[in-house]
Amino acid sequence: MLPNTLFVGQQLIFLPVCTSTNSEAQQLLIKNEATEGCTVITAQQTAGRGQRGNAWEAEPGKNITLSVVLAPKFLAVKHQFYLNMVVSLAVLDLLHESGLNQAQVKWPNDLYFQDKKLGGILIENAINSLTLQHSIVGIGLNVNQLVFGYTTATSMAKVLGYTLNPEKVTMRLLELLEKRYLELRSGKTAKLKYEYLQALYRYQEEHDFLIDSKQVRGQILGVAEDGRLAVEIEKELRYFAFKEIAYVI
């Protein structure tokens, strides 16, 4: 089965087991064997990576684990976070279509449902001068897994109360990813940023955060062009990179 797309997923590689789909996609790029949209899918990833080097837990055969090769040469390095927005919104589109209307994007690139993690995104960019040369978009999405080692994790099946067809879900995800990516390619950055902010977990709400091991009260007010999170703390707007702030959940 192939998705109904122009290029995303048209070169489809399925590996029953691999260490990391991002690593496999990287090897294909090195060998010049990957066209734009090349997608590597596995049923079991033995050394999946999450944001900040965290391990990604997934039960074999129950979830979506894939990587897509893109060539966003039109995107300036300083605007690379728009790619995170695109991928996050594509996964969110899938979740909303599937009936998980309360699903949200947790900055910088996790998918959440009522304070529990549904999925994560890991994008690895290669930079050429002032623009992106290519990007490897890794997506992990909990589909049918029901038991987790963490109480903060959940799945589509757990929320919906029934199992899904992972292959159909995967094909639809690739279609939605291409649709969002083409929006970015056609310059619809304002639209994408607006939709990302509206879907952002705890956006414009008072919550506790950890900064330098200290718990503070703040309110997320936006995301800067370079992807830093804009948080108002004690009436001062401050900007934080990925590892400089943590949510208290």
N, C-alpha and C positions, 0 to 999 in steps of 0.2 A: 504494500500500500504506500502511495506517495501523496503528499498534501496537494491541495489545489492552489499552487503558488507559481510565481514566475521563476524563482531561483532558490528560495529558502527550502531546504529539504529535498531538492531535486537530485542532488548527489547525497545519497543516504547510506551510511555505513553502520551496520549493527554488529556489535561485539558482545557475545554472551557474558564475558568477564573482562574487565580491564582495570588498571590502577586508577586512571583518571581520564575522563573524556576530554578535558581541556588539554592534557598532555598528549593524547592521541591526535587531537586536531592540530596541535603544534607540530608534531612530527610530520603530518601530511603537508603542512605549509612549508616546512624545511625542505621536503622532497619535491616541492612544487606540484603536488598531486591534489590540492584542494581548490576547487572553484568557489566563487563567492556563494554563500548559502550552504556550503558543505556541512552536513550534520552528522555527528558521531553520537550514537545512542548505545547504551549498555543496560543490561539487566542487573548487573552487579558490579559496583565500583568499589575496589578494595582500598583505595587511598584517596578518596575524594577530598577536595579542599574547600573550606568555607572562607568567608571574610575574616581577615586578621589571622589566617593560618589555622583556624579551627577545623576540626574534622567534621565531615558531613555524615550523619547516621542515616542509613536507608536499608530497609529489608529487601533482599534480592527478589526481583520480579514483581514487586508491589508498587513501585513508584516510577516517576519519570526522572531519568538522569541523562542529560544530553549536553552537547556543545555545538554551537553554530559558528562558522567562520564568516565574518563580514569584512567588507573593505570600505570603511567610511572615510575615504580620502577627502571628502567634501567638508569634513568636520575639523575645525581648528582644535589644537590640543587644549587650549583654555576652555573649550566648550565640551570636552569629552563626557562630562556628567550627563549631557543630554542623552547619551546612549544608555546610561543607567535608567533614565526616565522612560525611554522607549521600551526597554525590556521589561521593566517593572510594570508598566501599563499594559503590555501585551499579556503577561501572566495574570494580571488583575482582570483584564477583559475576559479571559478564559474562566476565571473563578466566578465572576459575576454572571456570565452566560450559563454556568453550571448550577446556579442557584445560591451561591455563597455571596449574597449581596452585601454583607457586612465586612467582607475581606478588605484589607487596607495594605498600603505600602509602608513598611517601617524603614525609615532612613538608616543606612544608605541604600540597601537593596535586599530586604527581606520581605516576605509576604506573610501577613498576620491575619488571624481571625479571632477576635475577642481575646486579645492578650496571649494567643498561642501561635507558634510558628508553623506555617503551612509549607513554606519553601524558601529558597535562597538563590541568589544570583552572584556569580563571580565572573567579572569581565577583566580580561587581560589584554592590554593594548600595546601594540608596537608603534612607536612614533617615528615619523620621517620628517625631519625639519620642523615645520610649524603645524603639520596636520597628522592625522592618524593614518598609518599605513594599512594595518589590518587589526581586527579585534576578534578575540575568541570569547564567545558568550556562553558561559556555563550556567545551566539551569537545573536545579534540583527541586522537585515538587512532590510532596507526599500525596499519593493518590489513594491507594488501598491499604496501606499499613495501619494497623489498629493498636499495636502495642509499641510503646517507645520507652527508651531509657531515661527520657527527660519528661517531666510533667508539663513543661512549657511547649511541647510539640503536639501537633494534631495533623489530621489528614482530611482530604475531601470526603472520603468514605465515612470517616468517623463523624463528621459534621452532618453529612447528608443522610446517613443511615442506610446506605446501600453501596455496593461495589460498582466500580466503573470499568470500562474497557480502556486499558492504558494506551493501546495503539491508537484508538480513535481520539482520545484526549491529546495525545502527542501530535497527531496530524493537525488537529484544530489549533493547538498552541503555535505550531510553525506557521500556519496561515495568519494568525493574529499578529505574530512577531513581524512577518513581512509587511503587513498592513501598516503597523506602527512605524517600522523602519522607513517605509516609503514616505510617510508623513514627515519624518525628520529630513529625509533626502530632498523633499520639495520645500523645505524651509519653514515648516509650521511649528517653529520653536515656541512661540507664545502660547499656542493652543496646547502643546504638550506639557509645558511648564504649569499652566493653569490646571490642567487635569491631574497632573502629578500632585500638586499642592492640595487639591480638593480630596485626593485619595490618601493623603499622608496621615499616618498613625499619630494621634495626639496633636494634630495641627491646631494651633490657636487655643490650646487648652492648658491650664495650669497643672504641672506635674513635677515630680522630683527627678533629679538627674544626679549622676556622679561625675564630679570634675576633680581631678587630682585626689581621688579617694575621699573627697568631701561631698556630702549630700546637700544639694541646693534646690531651691524651687525656681522653676522657669517656665517659659511659654515659647513653643516653636512658632516663629513668625515667617519662616521661609527658607529657601535654599539659594545660596549664592551661585553665580555663574560657574565657579570652579568646583561646585559640589559641597562646599562647607555648609553646615547647618547653622541657621540664624536663630539664636535663642535669646529672648529678653530675660535678663536676670537682674533683679533689683533696679528696674527701670533703665537698664543699660543693655543695648543690643550687642551681643557678642557672637563671634563666628568660630565654629569648631570643625576640625578635620576628623576623619574616621575614628581615630584612636583617642581623641581628646575628650570625648564625652560618652557617657553610657546612660541608658534608660534605667530607672528603678521601676521594676514591674512587680 
